[in-house]
């Protein structure tokens, strides 16, 4: 038996890497929580 990741190989609905980087930068710069960032994005 071998350990395997439980995540699927492809995740078509995953957030794009560019968007993840933008969100992480905004959170670091503004010290926002996840809920504030989600509200700001809308």
N, CA, C and O atoms as a Tripos MOL2 file, in Angstrom:
@<TRIPOS>MOLECULE
protein
  168   167    42     0     0
PROTEIN
NO_CHARGES

@<TRIPOS>ATOM
      1 N           0.8370   -1.1910    0.0000 N.3       1 UNK1
      2 CA          0.0000    0.0000    0.0000 C.3       1 UNK1
      3 C           0.8760    1.2460    0.0000 C.2       1 UNK1
      4 O           1.9230    1.2990    0.6450 O.2       1 UNK1
      5 N           0.4190    2.2350   -0.7370 N.am      2 UNK2
      6 CA          1.1270    3.5060   -0.8010 C.3       2 UNK2
      7 C           0.1710    4.6200   -0.4060 C.2       2 UNK2
      8 O          -1.0170    4.5750   -0.7240 O.2       2 UNK2
      9 N           0.6950    5.6120    0.2830 N.am      3 UNK3
     10 CA         -0.1080    6.7820    0.6130 C.3       3 UNK3
     11 C          -0.3140    7.6030   -0.6520 C.2       3 UNK3
     12 O           0.6110    7.7950   -1.4410 O.2       3 UNK3
     13 N          -1.5220    8.0790   -0.8310 N.am      4 UNK4
     14 CA         -1.8330    8.9250   -1.9770 C.3       4 UNK4
     15 C          -2.6020   10.1420   -1.4930 C.2       4 UNK4
     16 O          -3.3100   10.0870   -0.4880 O.2       4 UNK4
     17 N          -2.4530   11.2360   -2.2180 N.am      5 UNK5
     18 CA         -3.2230   12.4350   -1.9070 C.3       5 UNK5
     19 C          -4.6940   12.1610   -2.2080 C.2       5 UNK5
     20 O          -5.0140   11.4620   -3.1700 O.2       5 UNK5
     21 N          -5.5710   12.7010   -1.4000 N.am      6 UNK6
     22 CA         -6.9940   12.4860   -1.6280 C.3       6 UNK6
     23 C          -7.5780   13.5110   -2.5920 C.2       6 UNK6
     24 O          -8.7090   13.3480   -3.0500 O.2       6 UNK6
     25 N          -6.8310   14.5600   -2.9070 N.am      7 UNK7
     26 CA         -7.3120   15.5780   -3.8380 C.3       7 UNK7
     27 C          -7.3070   15.0260   -5.2610 C.2       7 UNK7
     28 O          -6.4200   14.2550   -5.6260 O.2       7 UNK7
     29 N          -8.2950   15.4190   -6.0630 N.am      8 UNK8
     30 CA         -8.3060   14.9600   -7.4510 C.3       8 UNK8
     31 C          -7.1320   15.5460   -8.2260 C.2       8 UNK8
     32 O          -6.5780   16.5790   -7.8490 O.2       8 UNK8
     33 N          -6.7600   14.8750   -9.3130 N.am      9 UNK9
     34 CA         -5.6350   15.3460  -10.1250 C.3       9 UNK9
     35 C          -5.9670   16.6930  -10.7580 C.2       9 UNK9
     36 O          -5.1390   17.6030  -10.7670 O.2       9 UNK9
     37 N          -7.1880   16.8160  -11.2900 N.am     10 UNK10
     38 CA         -7.6170   18.0790  -11.8980 C.3      10 UNK10
     39 C          -8.7050   18.7000  -11.0480 C.2      10 UNK10
     40 O          -9.5460   17.9940  -10.4930 O.2      10 UNK10
     41 N          -8.6910   20.0130  -10.9460 N.am     11 UNK11
     42 CA         -9.7320   20.7420  -10.2240 C.3      11 UNK11
     43 C         -10.1940   21.8940  -11.1120 C.2      11 UNK11
     44 O          -9.7070   23.0160  -10.9690 O.2      11 UNK11
     45 N         -11.1300   21.6310  -12.0290 N.am     12 UNK12
     46 CA        -11.5290   22.6530  -12.9980 C.3      12 UNK12
     47 C         -12.1660   23.8890  -12.3800 C.2      12 UNK12
     48 O         -12.1770   24.9470  -13.0090 O.2      12 UNK12
     49 N         -12.6970   23.7850  -11.1660 N.am     13 UNK13
     50 CA        -13.3260   24.9490  -10.5420 C.3      13 UNK13
     51 C         -12.4050   25.6530   -9.5520 C.2      13 UNK13
     52 O         -12.8380   26.5660   -8.8490 O.2      13 UNK13
     53 N         -11.1540   25.2440   -9.4900 N.am     14 UNK14
     54 CA        -10.2070   25.8600   -8.5560 C.3      14 UNK14
     55 C          -9.9520   27.3210   -8.9420 C.2      14 UNK14
     56 O         -10.0330   27.6850  -10.1150 O.2      14 UNK14
     57 N          -9.6490   28.1330   -7.9600 N.am     15 UNK15
     58 CA         -9.3440   29.5410   -8.1930 C.3      15 UNK15
     59 C          -8.0290   29.6650   -8.9500 C.2      15 UNK15
     60 O          -7.0540   28.9800   -8.6390 O.2      15 UNK15
     61 N          -8.0130   30.5490   -9.9500 N.am     16 UNK16
     62 CA         -6.8010   30.7440  -10.7490 C.3      16 UNK16
     63 C          -5.6620   31.2460   -9.8670 C.2      16 UNK16
     64 O          -5.8870   32.0120   -8.9300 O.2      16 UNK16
     65 N          -4.4360   30.8100  -10.1710 N.am     17 UNK17
     66 CA         -3.2590   31.1930   -9.3870 C.3      17 UNK17
     67 C          -3.0670   32.6980   -9.3460 C.2      17 UNK17
     68 O          -2.6660   33.2400   -8.3160 O.2      17 UNK17
     69 N          -3.3480   33.3920  -10.4620 N.am     18 UNK18
     70 CA         -3.1740   34.8470  -10.4910 C.3      18 UNK18
     71 C          -4.0900   35.5130   -9.4680 C.2      18 UNK18
     72 O          -3.6820   36.4430   -8.7720 O.2      18 UNK18
     73 N          -5.3300   35.0340   -9.3800 N.am     19 UNK19
     74 CA         -6.2840   35.6040   -8.4370 C.3      19 UNK19
     75 C          -5.8750   35.3010   -7.0000 C.2      19 UNK19
     76 O          -6.0150   36.1560   -6.1250 O.2      19 UNK19
     77 N          -5.3760   34.1070   -6.7510 N.am     20 UNK20
     78 CA         -4.9080   33.7430   -5.4130 C.3      20 UNK20
     79 C          -3.7760   34.6760   -4.9880 C.2      20 UNK20
     80 O          -3.7460   35.1390   -3.8480 O.2      20 UNK20
     81 N          -2.8460   34.9510   -5.9020 N.am     21 UNK21
     82 CA         -1.7220   35.8350   -5.5760 C.3      21 UNK21
     83 C          -2.2040   37.2510   -5.2710 C.2      21 UNK21
     84 O          -1.6880   37.8910   -4.3550 O.2      21 UNK21
     85 N          -3.1810   37.7470   -6.0210 N.am     22 UNK22
     86 CA         -3.7260   39.0880   -5.7780 C.3      22 UNK22
     87 C          -4.3790   39.1450   -4.4040 C.2      22 UNK22
     88 O          -4.1590   40.0890   -3.6460 O.2      22 UNK22
     89 N          -5.1790   38.1390   -4.0850 N.am     23 UNK23
     90 CA         -5.8650   38.1010   -2.7890 C.3      23 UNK23
     91 C          -4.8580   38.0390   -1.6470 C.2      23 UNK23
     92 O          -5.0030   38.7490   -0.6520 O.2      23 UNK23
     93 N          -3.8350   37.1910   -1.7850 N.am     24 UNK24
     94 CA         -2.8230   37.0850   -0.7290 C.3      24 UNK24
     95 C          -2.0910   38.4080   -0.5400 C.2      24 UNK24
     96 O          -1.8210   38.8070    0.5920 O.2      24 UNK24
     97 N          -1.7700   39.0840   -1.6240 N.am     25 UNK25
     98 CA         -1.0870   40.3770   -1.5350 C.3      25 UNK25
     99 C          -1.9690   41.4000   -0.8370 C.2      25 UNK25
    100 O          -1.4970   42.1380    0.0280 O.2      25 UNK25
    101 N          -3.2520   41.4530   -1.2070 N.am     26 UNK26
    102 CA         -4.1770   42.3990   -0.5750 C.3      26 UNK26
    103 C          -4.2920   42.1230    0.9210 C.2      26 UNK26
    104 O          -4.2900   43.0510    1.7300 O.2      26 UNK26
    105 N          -4.3930   40.8410    1.2880 N.am     27 UNK27
    106 CA         -4.5410   40.4990    2.7050 C.3      27 UNK27
    107 C          -3.2990   40.8690    3.4980 C.2      27 UNK27
    108 O          -3.4030   41.3290    4.6360 O.2      27 UNK27
    109 N          -2.1070   40.6710    2.9010 N.am     28 UNK28
    110 CA         -0.8750   41.0380    3.6090 C.3      28 UNK28
    111 C          -0.7550   42.5490    3.7520 C.2      28 UNK28
    112 O          -0.3640   43.0530    4.8050 O.2      28 UNK28
    113 N          -1.0890   43.2600    2.6960 N.am     29 UNK29
    114 CA         -0.9270   44.7150    2.6900 C.3      29 UNK29
    115 C          -1.9380   45.4010    3.5970 C.2      29 UNK29
    116 O          -1.5960   46.3480    4.3050 O.2      29 UNK29
    117 N          -3.1830   44.9290    3.5800 N.am     30 UNK30
    118 CA         -4.2560   45.5860    4.3280 C.3      30 UNK30
    119 C          -4.6130   44.8770    5.6300 C.2      30 UNK30
    120 O          -5.4440   45.3700    6.3930 O.2      30 UNK30
    121 N          -3.9920   43.7190    5.8940 N.am     31 UNK31
    122 CA         -4.2740   42.9360    7.1090 C.3      31 UNK31
    123 C          -5.7610   42.5950    7.2090 C.2      31 UNK31
    124 O          -6.3500   42.6420    8.2890 O.2      31 UNK31
    125 N          -6.3490   42.2540    6.0770 N.am     32 UNK32
    126 CA         -7.7580   41.8910    6.0460 C.3      32 UNK32
    127 C          -7.9610   40.4430    6.4230 C.2      32 UNK32
    128 O          -7.0990   39.5960    6.1920 O.2      32 UNK32
    129 N          -9.1100   40.1730    7.0070 N.am     33 UNK33
    130 CA         -9.5090   38.7890    7.2430 C.3      33 UNK33
    131 C         -10.1100   38.2430    5.9470 C.2      33 UNK33
    132 O         -10.3570   39.0020    5.0100 O.2      33 UNK33
    133 N         -10.3410   36.9550    5.8940 N.am     34 UNK34
    134 CA        -10.9200   36.3400    4.6990 C.3      34 UNK34
    135 C         -12.3190   36.8850    4.4300 C.2      34 UNK34
    136 O         -12.6740   37.1240    3.2750 O.2      34 UNK34
    137 N         -13.1180   37.0840    5.4750 N.am     35 UNK35
    138 CA        -14.4810   37.5700    5.2760 C.3      35 UNK35
    139 C         -14.4870   38.9980    4.7470 C.2      35 UNK35
    140 O         -15.3310   39.3410    3.9180 O.2      35 UNK35
    141 N         -13.5740   39.8290    5.2030 N.am     36 UNK36
    142 CA        -13.4950   41.2050    4.7060 C.3      36 UNK36
    143 C         -13.0740   41.2050    3.2430 C.2      36 UNK36
    144 O         -13.6150   41.9670    2.4420 O.2      36 UNK36
    145 N         -12.1280   40.3690    2.8920 N.am     37 UNK37
    146 CA        -11.6760   40.2880    1.5080 C.3      37 UNK37
    147 C         -12.7840   39.8230    0.5820 C.2      37 UNK37
    148 O         -12.9060   40.3290   -0.5330 O.2      37 UNK37
    149 N         -13.5910   38.8720    1.0220 N.am     38 UNK38
    150 CA        -14.7070   38.3850    0.2140 C.3      38 UNK38
    151 C         -15.7340   39.4870    0.0230 C.2      38 UNK38
    152 O         -16.2790   39.6370   -1.0710 O.2      38 UNK38
    153 N         -16.0080   40.2580    1.0630 N.am     39 UNK39
    154 CA        -16.9610   41.3640    0.9670 C.3      39 UNK39
    155 C         -16.4270   42.4380    0.0270 C.2      39 UNK39
    156 O         -17.1820   42.9980   -0.7680 O.2      39 UNK39
    157 N         -15.1530   42.7250    0.1110 N.am     40 UNK40
    158 CA        -14.5250   43.7570   -0.7150 C.3      40 UNK40
    159 C         -14.5630   43.3780   -2.1940 C.2      40 UNK40
    160 O         -14.7160   44.2460   -3.0530 O.2      40 UNK40
    161 N         -14.4240   42.0870   -2.4950 N.am     41 UNK41
    162 CA        -14.3730   41.6130   -3.8720 C.3      41 UNK41
    163 C         -15.7130   41.7820   -4.5740 C.2      41 UNK41
    164 O         -15.7430   41.9740   -5.7900 O.2      41 UNK41
    165 N         -16.8120   41.7160   -3.8500 N.am     42 UNK42
    166 CA        -18.1490   41.7690   -4.4660 C.3      42 UNK42
    167 C         -18.5460   43.1460   -4.8780 C.2      42 UNK42
    168 O         -19.6400   43.3410   -5.4070 O.2      42 UNK42
@<TRIPOS>BOND
     1     1     2 1
     2     2     3 1
     3     3     4 2
     4     3     5 am
     5     5     6 1
     6     6     7 1
     7     7     8 2
     8     7     9 am
     9     9    10 1
    10    10    11 1
    11    11    12 2
    12    11    13 am
    13    13    14 1
    14    14    15 1
    15    15    16 2
    16    15    17 am
    17    17    18 1
    18    18    19 1
    19    19    20 2
    20    19    21 am
    21    21    22 1
    22    22    23 1
    23    23    24 2
    24    23    25 am
    25    25    26 1
    26    26    27 1
    27    27    28 2
    28    27    29 am
    29    29    30 1
    30    30    31 1
    31    31    32 2
    32    31    33 am
    33    33    34 1
    34    34    35 1
    35    35    36 2
    36    35    37 am
    37    37    38 1
    38    38    39 1
    39    39    40 2
    40    39    41 am
    41    41    42 1
    42    42    43 1
    43    43    44 2
    44    43    45 am
    45    45    46 1
    46    46    47 1
    47    47    48 2
    48    47    49 am
    49    49    50 1
    50    50    51 1
    51    51    52 2
    52    51    53 am
    53    53    54 1
    54    54    55 1
    55    55    56 2
    56    55    57 am
    57    57    58 1
    58    58    59 1
    59    59    60 2
    60    59    61 am
    61    61    62 1
    62    62    63 1
    63    63    64 2
    64    63    65 am
    65    65    66 1
    66    66    67 1
    67    67    68 2
    68    67    69 am
    69    69    70 1
    70    70    71 1
    71    71    72 2
    72    71    73 am
    73    73    74 1
    74    74    75 1
    75    75    76 2
    76    75    77 am
    77    77    78 1
    78    78    79 1
    79    79    80 2
    80    79    81 am
    81    81    82 1
    82    82    83 1
    83    83    84 2
    84    83    85 am
    85    85    86 1
    86    86    87 1
    87    87    88 2
    88    87    89 am
    89    89    90 1
    90    90    91 1
    91    91    92 2
    92    91    93 am
    93    93    94 1
    94    94    95 1
    95    95    96 2
    96    95    97 am
    97    97    98 1
    98    98    99 1
    99    99   100 2
   100    99   101 am
   101   101   102 1
   102   102   103 1
   103   103   104 2
   104   103   105 am
   105   105   106 1
   106   106   107 1
   107   107   108 2
   108   107   109 am
   109   109   110 1
   110   110   111 1
   111   111   112 2
   112   111   113 am
   113   113   114 1
   114   114   115 1
   115   115   116 2
   116   115   117 am
   117   117   118 1
   118   118   119 1
   119   119   120 2
   120   119   121 am
   121   121   122 1
   122   122   123 1
   123   123   124 2
   124   123   125 am
   125   125   126 1
   126   126   127 1
   127   127   128 2
   128   127   129 am
   129   129   130 1
   130   130   131 1
   131   131   132 2
   132   131   133 am
   133   133   134 1
   134   134   135 1
   135   135   136 2
   136   135   137 am
   137   137   138 1
   138   138   139 1
   139   139   140 2
   140   139   141 am
   141   141   142 1
   142   142   143 1
   143   143   144 2
   144   143   145 am
   145   145   146 1
   146   146   147 1
   147   147   148 2
   148   147   149 am
   149   149   150 1
   150   150   151 1
   151   151   152 2
   152   151   153 am
   153   153   154 1
   154   154   155 1
   155   155   156 2
   156   155   157 am
   157   157   158 1
   158   158   159 1
   159   159   160 2
   160   159   161 am
   161   161   162 1
   162   162   163 1
   163   163   164 2
   164   163   165 am
   165   165   166 1
   166   166   167 1
   167   167   168 2
@<TRIPOS>SUBSTRUCTURE
     1 UNK1         2 RESIDUE 1 A UNK
     2 UNK2         6 RESIDUE 1 A UNK
     3 UNK3        10 RESIDUE 1 A UNK
     4 UNK4        14 RESIDUE 1 A UNK
     5 UNK5        18 RESIDUE 1 A UNK
     6 UNK6        22 RESIDUE 1 A UNK
     7 UNK7        26 RESIDUE 1 A UNK
     8 UNK8        30 RESIDUE 1 A UNK
     9 UNK9        34 RESIDUE 1 A UNK
    10 UNK10       38 RESIDUE 1 A UNK
    11 UNK11       42 RESIDUE 1 A UNK
    12 UNK12       46 RESIDUE 1 A UNK
    13 UNK13       50 RESIDUE 1 A UNK
    14 UNK14       54 RESIDUE 1 A UNK
    15 UNK15       58 RESIDUE 1 A UNK
    16 UNK16       62 RESIDUE 1 A UNK
    17 UNK17       66 RESIDUE 1 A UNK
    18 UNK18       70 RESIDUE 1 A UNK
    19 UNK19       74 RESIDUE 1 A UNK
    20 UNK20       78 RESIDUE 1 A UNK
    21 UNK21       82 RESIDUE 1 A UNK
    22 UNK22       86 RESIDUE 1 A UNK
    23 UNK23       90 RESIDUE 1 A UNK
    24 UNK24       94 RESIDUE 1 A UNK
    25 UNK25       98 RESIDUE 1 A UNK
    26 UNK26      102 RESIDUE 1 A UNK
    27 UNK27      106 RESIDUE 1 A UNK
    28 UNK28      110 RESIDUE 1 A UNK
    29 UNK29      114 RESIDUE 1 A UNK
    30 UNK30      118 RESIDUE 1 A UNK
    31 UNK31      122 RESIDUE 1 A UNK
    32 UNK32      126 RESIDUE 1 A UNK
    33 UNK33      130 RESIDUE 1 A UNK
    34 UNK34      134 RESIDUE 1 A UNK
    35 UNK35      138 RESIDUE 1 A UNK
    36 UNK36      142 RESIDUE 1 A UNK
    37 UNK37      146 RESIDUE 1 A UNK
    38 UNK38      150 RESIDUE 1 A UNK
    39 UNK39      154 RESIDUE 1 A UNK
    40 UNK40      158 RESIDUE 1 A UNK
    41 UNK41      162 RESIDUE 1 A UNK
    42 UNK42      166 RESIDUE 1 A UNK
